[in-house]
Amino acid sequence: AGLGPDDANFRFLPPADAKLALVNGSIDAWSTWEPYTAMAETAKHARVLVNGRGLWSGLSYLAATDAALAAKRDALGDFLQRVVRAQVWSYQHVDSFSVTLARIIGIAPEAARLQFARRQTVWRAIDPQLIAEQQ
């Protein structure tokens, strides 16, 4: 839009404070992440001006210390298998999962469903291609 760095006043606010400031007109825009974007959109408090899809990898990781891997490898493997099975189930039961997620994290079911639909998590091994993508 032809704006420079001095044309905006950037401030960090925790998500709840930023949402309130946006709703009451104290700020003009809010840069945030899920589920806050889905909450604002489904409550009709805001609309997305631009999103970061395609601008970064969005990768997340499950990590353990070397000591935990050495001492608890079987338990960690079991945990990973349970997480993967739960995730598969969640994508097969989106409505049920969204209602439960909404109740657990305290957001509207519509917002839970929207942010979940956007997530589309895929499990990948850490390999040279993934490392290059993260870098």
C-alpha positions in Angstrom: 0.0 0.0 0.0 3.0 2.3 -0.2 3.4 2.6 3.5 6.7 2.8 5.3 7.8 1.6 8.7 7.0 4.9 10.3 3.5 5.0 9.0 2.3 2.4 11.6 2.7 2.2 15.3 3.5 -1.4 16.2 2.8 -2.7 19.8 2.8 -6.2 21.3 -0.4 -7.1 23.1 -1.4 -10.5 24.4 -4.1 -12.0 22.2 -7.0 -11.3 24.6 -6.0 -7.6 24.9 -5.4 -7.3 21.2 -8.8 -8.7 20.4 -10.5 -6.4 22.8 -8.6 -3.4 21.3 -9.6 -4.4 17.8 -13.3 -4.8 18.7 -13.5 -1.5 20.6 -11.6 0.4 17.8 -8.5 1.2 19.8 -6.4 -0.4 17.1 -6.9 -0.7 13.3 -5.3 -4.1 12.7 -4.1 -7.2 14.5 -1.4 -9.6 13.4 -2.1 -13.0 15.1 -2.3 -16.7 14.6 -4.9 -19.5 14.9 -7.2 -20.0 16.7 -7.4 -16.2 17.2 -7.9 -15.4 13.5 -10.7 -18.0 13.4 -12.3 -16.6 16.5 -12.3 -13.0 15.2 -13.6 -14.1 11.8 -16.4 -16.3 13.0 -17.5 -13.6 15.6 -17.6 -11.1 12.7 -15.1 -8.8 14.6 -12.6 -8.7 11.8 -11.7 -9.9 8.3 -8.4 -11.2 7.1 -6.5 -8.7 5.1 -3.6 -11.0 4.3 -2.4 -14.3 5.5 1.0 -16.0 5.7 0.1 -19.1 3.9 2.9 -20.0 1.6 5.3 -17.5 3.2 6.7 -19.9 5.8 6.7 -23.6 6.5 4.5 -23.6 9.5 6.4 -26.6 10.8 6.1 -27.8 14.3 8.1 -30.5 16.1 7.8 -33.1 18.8 11.1 -33.1 20.6 12.7 -35.1 23.4 16.1 -34.9 25.2 18.8 -37.4 24.4 18.4 -38.7 28.0 14.7 -39.2 27.6 15.2 -41.0 24.2 17.8 -43.3 25.9 15.7 -44.1 29.0 12.1 -43.9 27.6 12.3 -44.8 24.0 9.5 -47.3 24.2 7.2 -44.9 26.1 8.0 -42.1 23.7 7.3 -44.3 20.7 4.0 -45.3 22.2 3.1 -41.7 22.8 3.9 -40.8 19.2 1.7 -43.6 17.9 -1.2 -42.4 20.1 -0.8 -38.8 18.9 -0.8 -39.9 15.3 -3.9 -42.2 15.8 -5.7 -39.4 17.6 -4.9 -37.0 14.8 -6.2 -39.5 12.1 -9.4 -39.9 14.2 -9.8 -36.1 14.4 -9.7 -35.7 10.6 -12.2 -38.5 10.3 -14.6 -37.0 12.9 -14.2 -33.2 12.3 -17.5 -32.2 13.8 -17.1 -34.2 17.0 -13.5 -33.2 17.3 -14.3 -29.5 16.8 -17.0 -29.5 19.4 -14.6 -31.1 21.9 -11.7 -28.8 21.0 -14.0 -25.8 21.4 -15.0 -26.9 24.9 -11.4 -27.7 26.0 -9.9 -24.4 24.8 -13.0 -22.3 25.5 -13.8 -21.0 22.0 -16.9 -21.1 19.8 -17.4 -24.4 17.9 -17.4 -22.5 14.6 -14.0 -21.0 15.3 -12.6 -24.4 16.4 -13.8 -26.0 13.2 -12.4 -23.2 11.0 -9.0 -23.2 12.6 -8.9 -27.0 12.6 -9.8 -27.1 8.9 -6.9 -24.8 8.1 -4.4 -26.8 10.1 -4.2 -30.0 8.0 -1.2 -31.4 9.9 0.9 -34.0 8.1 3.6 -36.1 9.9 7.0 -36.0 8.3 10.4 -37.4 9.3 13.2 -34.9 9.8 15.4 -35.4 6.7 17.7 -33.1 4.7 14.7 -31.7 2.7 12.7 -30.8 5.8 15.8 -29.2 7.3 16.4 -27.1 4.2 12.7 -26.1 4.2 12.9 -25.0 7.9 16.1 -23.0 7.2 
